[in-house]
């Protein structure tokens, strides 16, 4: 099975990050005050990958962060439109 995972993060005083798995409806959010937007975006990806690190499923990450997608590489991450 392929898992389509949508990640997002927000920085600042009320910052946090999370992910949503389209196929299962599973979601996760963690409040983490004081982090930057870029840190939040990466933490969202890392938390999703850690959750499914032992999975044999193909994982596709969707992110609305152009910076994160460009840094990771388009072959590994798809930008959400």
Secondary structure, 3 states (H helix, E strand, C coil): CEEEEEEEEECCCCCEEEEEECCCCCEEEEECCCCCHHHHHHHHHHHHHHHCCCCCCEEEEEECCHHHHHHHCCCCEEECC
